[in-house]
Amino acid sequence: MSEPLSYPHDLDAERSVLGSILIDPPMLVTAQDVISPSHFYRQGHRVMFEALQSLADSKQALDYVTLGGYLRDRGQLDLAGGLAYIASLTDGVPRATNVEYYAGIVRDKAIRRQLLRAAQELLEASQSPSSIPDVIDAGIQSLVELSGTAAPGDLVNGAQLAKEAEAWLDEMSRRRTDRQVAGISSGLIGLDAMTDGFQAGELVIVAARPSQGKSAIALQFALAADGPCAFFSLEMGRDQLAARAIASLGRIDGWAMRKGRLHGDEYERMAEGFSLLKASNLWIDDTPRLSVSQLRSKARRLQITHGLSLVVCDYLQLMTPAGSGKDMNREQQVAGLTRGLKATAKELKVPVIALAQLNRATESSRDREPTLANLRESGAVEQDADVVMFIHRGDGQSVAVEGDVRLLVAKNRTGPTGSVELRWFPSQTRFASSGV
C-alpha cells in the first residue's frame, strides 16, 4: 500500500541502502539489524529488499543480475522499476559501509509515518461512538508502543545479550550503592534484604485474610517509594487512606486524631505527618470496580506526565474483568486479571503490587500458616506472580493488639523465600521492621 506523498520519506536513503547491499552483499546483515521491508516508503524498494533477503536465505549471489532475474520470475520486475533502475541503484552511493546510517534514516522516516497514522486513527476514533477513556487509552497505547519501537526481530545473539547484561548489572550495582537495594525499597529492612527491593516488571502479590493489614502494608510500600506511586484503592476512599498515611507517618493514634483527642506533642507529630504526606510521591485513585485496562491507562498517563516507579492495586478480587471475561467463571476471571497486571508491569517497566484475599482454609489448618494453595479463586495468581507474600499472625492474635507479625515470602522468582519478622502498631495502622 502506497503512503500519501505528504508523509515523511527519504528515497535517496532507501536507494543508498539497496545500492550498498548490491555493492557489498554482507551489508545486508547490517541493514537487517536496523530495518525490515515494511520500513521502506516506496513499494518497489520494499519488494527489492524482500527479494535480497530471499536470495541471501537461499545462498545465492546478490547483484543486479540475480535480483532482476528473481523479480522477473515472480512478475515484480516492473513494480521494482525495471532492470535499468536496479542497475542505477549503485550510482552515487558514497560508501557501502555507511549502510547502517542510511538504514537509520529509512527507519526514522518510517516511525514518523507511523506517528501520523496513529494520529489519524485517534482523530477518527474521537469521532466514533467509543467511550472517551477507551479512545484515550488506545491513543496513549499507540504512542507508548512507538516510543519503544525497536529494530525488527525478537532474537538476539550472545554478544548482544552479554552487552545488555553488563549494562543491567552496572545499573543494579549503581542503584544498590545509592539506595542499598537495586529495586524500589519496601521501607522494611528484612523484606528488602530478601527481595533486593521490588523490581521493574514484577507482579508482587500480598495476600491475607480480611482485616489483617493488607491495605496498611501496601500504603507503607507506596509511601516508601522514591518516585511517583499510583495507588489504586477499589475499597477504601482516598480520605481514609490520607488519614491512615498521616497517622502512620506522624506515628500517632489515628482514631484519636479523627476524634480530635490528641495531646501534647501529638499535634506536632500530626503536623509532621501532614508535611510528609504533602511531600510524598503518592498518587491515589479511589475509583471502584476498576478494570485492568483502566488501571493501565491511568498509570501510563501518570508515567508520561510525572514519571512512575510503582503501582499498587487494593485489591485484586474487586477488579472488574474485561468485557469478554464477564462470561467466564470466577477462576478464569481472576486469571485474566493477574495476567493483565503482569502485562502492565512489563509494559510500564515498574513493579505492580496487588493485594489478594486468602480462602478460609487457613482458618481450619493446624498452624493456620497460609500457603500458595490458599490463594483465593485462582492458581493463576501463584503462576503469574513473581513474588507472593502472606501476612501471618499467631493463633488467636487480634489485629487490634500490638504485637509481632510474620511476613511470609512464599514465592520469590529471583531470590530466597522465608519469613520476615515485623512489629504491628494497630493505632497507627503501621508495620515496622522488628526491633525498629
C-alpha positions as CSV (number, residue, x, y, z in Angstrom):
1,M,0.0,0.0,0.0
2,S,1.5,3.4,-1.0
3,E,1.7,6.2,1.5
4,P,0.4,9.7,0.9
5,L,3.1,11.8,-0.7
6,S,3.0,14.2,2.2
7,Y,4.2,11.5,4.6
8,P,7.9,11.6,5.7
9,H,10.2,9.7,3.5
10,D,13.7,9.8,2.0
11,L,14.0,7.9,-1.3
12,D,17.7,8.7,-1.6
13,A,18.4,6.9,1.7
14,E,16.3,4.0,0.6
15,R,18.2,3.8,-2.7
16,S,21.5,4.0,-0.8
17,V,20.6,1.1,1.4
18,L,19.8,-1.1,-1.6
19,G,22.8,0.2,-3.6
20,S,25.1,-0.5,-0.6
21,I,24.0,-4.1,-0.5
22,L,24.5,-4.6,-4.2
23,I,28.0,-3.2,-3.9
24,D,28.9,-5.1,-0.8
25,P,26.4,-8.0,-0.1
26,P,27.4,-8.6,3.6
27,M,25.9,-5.2,4.2
28,L,22.5,-6.9,4.1
29,V,23.1,-8.3,7.6
30,T,23.9,-4.8,8.9
31,A,20.8,-3.3,7.3
32,Q,18.6,-6.1,8.6
33,D,19.7,-5.2,12.2
34,V,18.1,-1.8,11.7
35,I,15.2,-2.1,9.3
36,S,12.7,-4.6,7.8
37,P,10.9,-4.4,4.4
38,S,8.0,-2.6,6.0
39,H,10.2,0.5,6.7
40,F,10.6,1.3,3.0
41,Y,8.3,4.1,1.7
42,R,8.4,3.1,-1.9
43,Q,6.8,-0.2,-2.7
44,G,9.3,-1.1,-5.3
45,H,12.2,-0.6,-2.8
46,R,10.3,-2.8,-0.3
47,V,9.9,-5.5,-2.9
48,M,13.6,-5.4,-3.7
49,F,14.7,-5.6,-0.1
50,E,12.5,-8.6,0.4
51,A,14.0,-10.2,-2.7
52,L,17.5,-9.6,-1.5
53,Q,16.6,-11.3,1.8
54,S,15.2,-14.3,0.0
55,L,18.3,-14.6,-2.3
56,A,20.6,-14.4,0.7
57,D,18.5,-17.1,2.5
58,S,18.9,-19.4,-0.5
59,K,22.7,-18.8,-0.6
60,Q,22.6,-17.0,-4.0
61,A,24.7,-14.2,-5.1
62,L,23.4,-10.6,-4.5
63,D,23.8,-8.5,-7.6
64,Y,21.6,-6.7,-10.1
65,V,21.5,-9.7,-12.4
66,T,20.3,-12.2,-9.8
67,L,18.0,-9.6,-8.3
68,G,16.5,-8.8,-11.7
69,G,16.0,-12.4,-12.5
70,Y,14.4,-13.1,-9.2
71,L,11.9,-10.3,-9.6
72,R,11.2,-11.2,-13.3
73,D,10.3,-14.8,-12.3
74,R,7.8,-13.5,-9.9
75,G,6.3,-10.8,-12.0
76,Q,7.6,-8.0,-9.9
77,L,10.3,-6.5,-12.1
78,D,8.1,-3.6,-13.4
79,L,7.0,-2.9,-9.8
80,A,10.6,-2.6,-8.8
81,G,11.3,-0.1,-11.7
82,G,12.9,-2.4,-14.3
83,L,16.5,-3.6,-14.9
84,A,17.8,-0.2,-15.7
85,Y,16.5,1.2,-12.4
86,I,18.0,-1.7,-10.4
87,A,21.4,-1.2,-12.2
88,S,21.3,2.6,-11.3
89,L,21.0,1.9,-7.6
90,T,24.8,1.7,-7.1
91,D,25.3,5.1,-8.7
92,G,26.1,7.8,-6.2
93,V,26.4,5.6,-3.2
94,P,29.3,7.4,-1.3
95,R,30.3,4.3,0.7
96,A,28.7,0.9,1.2
97,T,29.9,0.7,4.8
98,N,27.6,3.6,5.6
99,V,24.6,1.4,5.1
100,E,23.7,1.5,8.9
101,Y,23.4,5.2,8.7
102,Y,21.3,5.1,5.6
103,A,19.1,2.4,7.2
104,G,18.7,4.6,10.3
105,I,17.3,7.4,8.1
106,V,14.8,5.0,6.5
107,R,13.7,3.7,9.9
108,D,13.3,7.2,11.3
109,K,11.0,8.2,8.4
110,A,9.0,5.0,8.8
111,I,8.4,5.7,12.5
112,R,7.3,9.3,11.7
113,R,4.8,7.8,9.2
114,Q,3.5,5.5,11.9
115,L,3.1,8.5,14.2
116,L,1.0,10.3,11.6
117,R,-1.1,7.1,11.1
118,A,-1.6,6.9,14.8
119,A,-2.7,10.5,14.9
120,Q,-5.2,9.9,12.1
121,E,-6.6,6.8,13.9
122,L,-7.0,8.9,17.0
123,L,-8.8,11.6,15.1
124,E,-11.2,9.1,13.6
125,A,-11.7,7.3,16.9
126,S,-12.6,10.7,18.6
127,Q,-15.5,10.9,16.2
128,S,-16.7,7.4,16.8
129,P,-19.2,6.2,19.5
130,S,-16.4,4.6,21.5
131,S,-16.1,5.8,25.1
132,I,-13.7,8.7,25.8
133,P,-11.5,6.5,28.2
134,D,-11.2,3.8,25.5
135,V,-10.2,6.4,22.9
136,I,-7.6,8.0,25.1
137,D,-6.2,4.6,26.2
138,A,-5.9,3.5,22.6
139,G,-4.1,6.7,21.6
140,I,-1.7,6.5,24.5
141,Q,-1.1,2.8,23.9
142,S,-0.1,3.6,20.3
143,L,2.3,6.3,21.4
144,V,3.9,4.1,24.1
145,E,4.4,1.3,21.6
146,L,6.0,3.7,19.1
147,S,8.3,5.2,21.9
148,G,9.7,1.7,22.4
149,T,9.9,0.8,18.8
150,A,13.0,-1.4,18.3
151,A,14.8,-2.9,15.3
152,P,12.8,-5.8,13.9
153,G,13.4,-9.3,15.2
154,D,13.0,-10.9,18.6
155,L,16.2,-13.0,18.7
156,V,19.5,-11.5,19.8
157,N,22.9,-13.2,19.9
158,G,25.2,-13.9,22.8
159,A,27.3,-10.9,22.2
160,Q,24.3,-8.6,22.4
161,L,22.9,-10.4,25.4
162,A,26.3,-10.1,27.2
163,K,26.4,-6.3,26.4
164,E,22.9,-5.8,27.7
165,A,23.5,-7.9,30.8
166,E,26.7,-5.9,31.6
167,A,24.8,-2.7,31.4
168,W,22.0,-4.1,33.5
169,L,24.4,-5.3,36.2
170,D,26.2,-2.0,36.2
171,E,22.8,-0.2,36.7
172,M,21.8,-2.6,39.5
173,S,25.2,-2.0,41.2
174,R,24.8,1.8,40.9
175,R,21.3,1.6,42.4
176,R,22.4,-0.6,45.2
177,T,25.2,1.8,46.1
178,D,22.8,4.8,46.0
179,R,19.9,3.1,47.8
180,Q,21.1,-0.1,49.4
181,V,18.7,-2.1,47.1
182,A,18.5,-2.5,43.4
183,G,14.8,-2.1,43.1
184,I,12.1,0.0,44.9
185,S,12.6,-0.2,48.6
186,S,9.7,-1.5,50.7
187,G,10.7,0.5,53.7
188,L,11.1,-2.7,55.7
189,I,14.7,-3.8,56.2
190,G,14.2,-7.5,56.4
191,L,12.0,-7.6,53.3
192,D,14.4,-5.6,51.3
193,A,17.2,-7.9,52.3
194,M,15.2,-10.9,50.9
195,T,13.9,-9.3,47.7
196,D,16.5,-6.6,47.0
197,G,13.5,-4.3,46.6
198,F,10.6,-4.5,44.2
199,Q,11.9,-5.0,40.7
200,A,10.7,-3.4,37.5
201,G,8.3,-5.6,35.5
202,E,7.5,-7.8,38.6
203,L,4.0,-8.6,39.8
204,V,4.0,-8.8,43.6
205,I,1.1,-10.3,45.4
206,V,0.4,-9.5,49.1
207,A,-2.3,-11.8,50.5
208,A,-4.1,-12.4,53.8
209,R,-7.5,-12.9,55.2
210,P,-9.7,-9.8,55.6
211,S,-8.6,-7.2,58.2
212,Q,-5.1,-8.4,58.6
213,G,-3.3,-5.3,57.4
214,K,-3.0,-5.7,53.7
215,S,-4.0,-2.1,52.9
216,A,-1.8,-0.8,55.7
217,I,1.4,-2.5,54.4
218,A,0.6,-1.6,50.8
219,L,0.2,2.0,51.8
220,Q,3.6,1.8,53.5
221,F,5.2,0.4,50.4
222,A,3.7,3.3,48.4
223,L,4.9,5.9,50.8
224,A,8.4,4.4,50.8
225,A,8.7,4.6,47.0
226,D,11.4,7.0,45.8
227,G,9.4,8.1,42.8
228,P,5.7,8.6,41.9
229,C,3.5,5.7,43.0
230,A,0.0,5.1,41.6
231,F,-2.2,3.7,44.4
232,F,-5.5,2.3,43.1
233,S,-7.9,1.8,46.0
234,L,-11.0,-0.1,45.0
235,E,-12.3,-0.5,48.5
236,M,-11.2,2.4,50.7
237,G,-11.8,6.1,49.9
238,R,-8.9,8.5,49.5
239,D,-9.8,10.4,52.6
240,Q,-9.5,7.3,54.7
241,L,-6.1,6.5,53.1
242,A,-4.9,10.0,53.6
243,A,-5.8,9.8,57.3
244,R,-4.0,6.5,57.6
245,A,-1.0,7.9,55.9
246,I,-0.8,10.9,58.3
247,A,-1.1,8.7,61.3
248,S,1.5,6.3,60.1
249,L,3.9,9.0,59.0
250,G,3.4,11.0,62.2
251,R,3.4,7.9,64.5
252,I,0.2,9.0,66.2
253,D,-3.1,7.3,67.1
254,G,-5.3,7.5,64.0
255,W,-8.5,7.1,65.9
256,A,-7.6,9.8,68.4
257,M,-6.7,12.1,65.5
258,R,-10.1,11.5,63.9
259,K,-11.9,12.2,67.2
260,G,-9.8,15.3,67.9
261,R,-8.4,13.8,71.1
262,L,-4.7,14.4,70.6
263,H,-2.5,15.5,73.4
264,G,0.9,17.1,74.0
265,D,3.4,16.6,71.2
266,E,0.9,14.6,69.2
267,Y,-0.2,17.7,67.4
268,E,3.4,18.4,66.3
269,R,3.6,14.8,65.1
270,M,0.4,15.2,63.2
271,A,1.7,18.3,61.5
272,E,4.8,16.3,60.6
273,G,2.6,13.6,59.1
274,F,0.8,16.2,57.0
275,S,4.1,17.6,55.9
276,L,5.5,14.2,54.9
277,L,2.3,13.3,53.1
278,K,2.4,16.6,51.2
279,A,6.0,15.9,50.1
280,S,5.4,12.3,49.3
281,N,5.2,10.7,45.8
282,L,1.8,9.2,46.5
283,W,-1.0,9.4,43.9
284,I,-4.3,7.9,44.8
285,D,-7.2,6.8,42.6
286,D,-10.2,5.5,44.5
287,T,-12.4,4.6,41.5
288,P,-14.4,1.4,42.5
289,R,-14.7,-1.6,40.1
290,L,-11.7,-0.6,38.1
291,S,-10.6,-2.8,35.1
292,V,-7.0,-3.7,34.3
293,S,-7.2,-1.6,31.1
294,Q,-8.4,1.4,33.1
295,L,-5.7,0.9,35.7
296,R,-3.0,0.6,33.0
297,S,-4.3,3.7,31.2
298,K,-4.3,5.9,34.3
299,A,-0.9,4.6,35.4
300,R,0.5,5.2,31.9
301,R,-0.7,8.8,32.0
302,L,1.0,9.4,35.3
303,Q,4.2,7.9,33.9
304,I,4.1,10.2,30.9
305,T,3.3,13.4,32.9
306,H,5.1,12.9,36.2
307,G,7.0,9.6,36.0
308,L,6.2,6.3,37.7
309,S,8.1,4.0,40.0
310,L,5.4,1.7,41.5
311,V,1.8,0.7,41.0
312,V,-0.4,-0.7,43.9
313,C,-3.8,-2.3,43.4
314,D,-6.0,-2.7,46.5
315,Y,-7.3,-5.3,45.8
316,L,-7.3,-7.9,43.1
317,Q,-10.7,-9.6,43.6
318,L,-12.5,-6.3,43.5
319,M,-11.3,-5.5,39.9
320,T,-13.7,-5.7,37.0
321,P,-12.9,-8.3,34.4
322,A,-12.6,-7.4,30.7
323,G,-15.7,-7.3,28.6
324,S,-15.5,-10.9,27.3
325,G,-14.3,-12.1,30.7
326,K,-17.7,-11.4,32.2
327,D,-19.0,-14.6,30.7
328,M,-16.2,-16.7,32.4
329,N,-16.3,-18.4,35.8
330,R,-14.7,-16.6,38.7
331,E,-11.4,-18.5,38.5
332,Q,-11.0,-17.6,34.8
333,Q,-11.8,-14.0,35.5
334,V,-9.2,-13.7,38.3
335,A,-6.7,-15.5,36.0
336,G,-7.3,-12.8,33.4
337,L,-6.8,-10.1,35.9
338,T,-3.5,-11.4,37.1
339,R,-2.2,-11.8,33.5
340,G,-3.3,-8.3,32.8
341,L,-1.5,-6.9,35.9
342,K,1.7,-8.8,35.0
343,A,1.5,-7.5,31.4
344,T,1.1,-4.0,32.9
345,A,4.2,-4.4,35.0
346,K,6.2,-5.5,31.9
347,E,4.8,-2.8,29.6
348,L,5.3,0.1,32.1
349,K,8.6,-1.4,33.4
350,V,7.7,-0.9,37.0
351,P,6.7,-3.2,39.9
352,V,3.0,-3.8,40.3
353,I,1.8,-4.8,43.8
354,A,-1.6,-6.3,44.0
355,L,-3.4,-7.3,47.2
356,A,-5.4,-10.5,47.3
357,Q,-7.7,-12.4,49.6
358,L,-6.9,-15.9,51.0
359,N,-9.5,-18.6,51.2
360,R,-10.9,-19.8,54.6
361,A,-8.7,-23.0,54.5
362,T,-6.1,-21.2,56.6
363,E,-8.5,-20.9,59.4
364,S,-9.0,-24.6,59.6
365,S,-5.4,-25.8,59.2
366,R,-3.4,-26.9,62.3
367,D,-1.0,-24.0,62.4
368,R,-3.1,-21.7,60.2
369,E,0.0,-20.7,58.3
370,P,-1.0,-19.8,54.7
371,T,0.5,-21.5,51.6
372,L,0.3,-20.8,47.9
373,A,-2.6,-23.2,47.7
374,N,-4.7,-20.8,49.9
375,L,-4.7,-18.0,47.3
376,R,-8.4,-17.5,46.7
377,E,-10.1,-18.3,43.4
378,S,-7.2,-18.9,41.1
379,G,-4.0,-20.8,40.8
380,A,-3.1,-18.3,38.1
381,V,-2.3,-15.8,40.9
382,E,0.5,-18.1,42.0
383,Q,1.6,-18.8,38.5
384,D,1.7,-15.2,37.2
385,A,3.2,-13.5,40.3
386,D,7.0,-13.1,40.7
387,V,6.7,-12.6,44.4
388,V,4.0,-13.8,46.7
389,M,3.9,-12.9,50.4
390,F,1.4,-13.5,53.2
391,I,0.7,-11.6,56.4
392,H,0.5,-14.1,59.2
393,R,-0.4,-13.5,62.8
394,G,-0.1,-16.0,65.6
395,D,-3.0,-18.3,66.6
396,G,-5.7,-16.2,68.2
397,Q,-3.7,-12.9,67.8
398,S,-6.0,-10.0,67.4
399,V,-5.4,-7.3,64.7
400,A,-6.4,-4.8,67.4
401,V,-3.5,-5.6,69.6
402,E,0.1,-4.5,69.2
403,G,2.4,-7.5,68.5
404,D,4.8,-9.4,66.4
405,V,3.7,-10.4,62.9
406,R,5.4,-12.6,60.3
407,L,5.5,-11.7,56.6
408,L,5.9,-15.0,54.8
409,V,7.6,-14.7,51.4
410,A,6.3,-17.9,49.9
411,K,7.5,-17.3,46.3
412,N,10.4,-15.2,45.1
413,R,11.2,-15.9,41.5
414,T,14.7,-14.3,41.6
415,G,15.7,-14.8,45.2
416,P,15.2,-16.6,48.5
417,T,11.9,-17.3,50.4
418,G,11.4,-17.2,54.1
419,S,9.9,-15.2,56.9
420,V,10.4,-11.6,57.8
421,E,9.7,-10.5,61.4
422,L,7.6,-7.3,61.8
423,R,6.0,-5.4,64.6
424,W,2.4,-4.2,64.2
425,F,1.2,-0.9,65.7
426,P,-2.6,-1.0,65.3
427,S,-3.3,2.5,66.5
428,Q,-1.0,3.9,63.8
429,T,-2.0,1.1,61.2
430,R,1.7,0.7,60.7
431,F,4.2,-2.2,60.4
432,A,7.8,-1.8,61.4
433,S,10.9,-4.0,61.0
434,S,11.3,-6.0,64.2
435,G,13.4,-4.1,66.7
436,V,12.9,-0.7,64.9
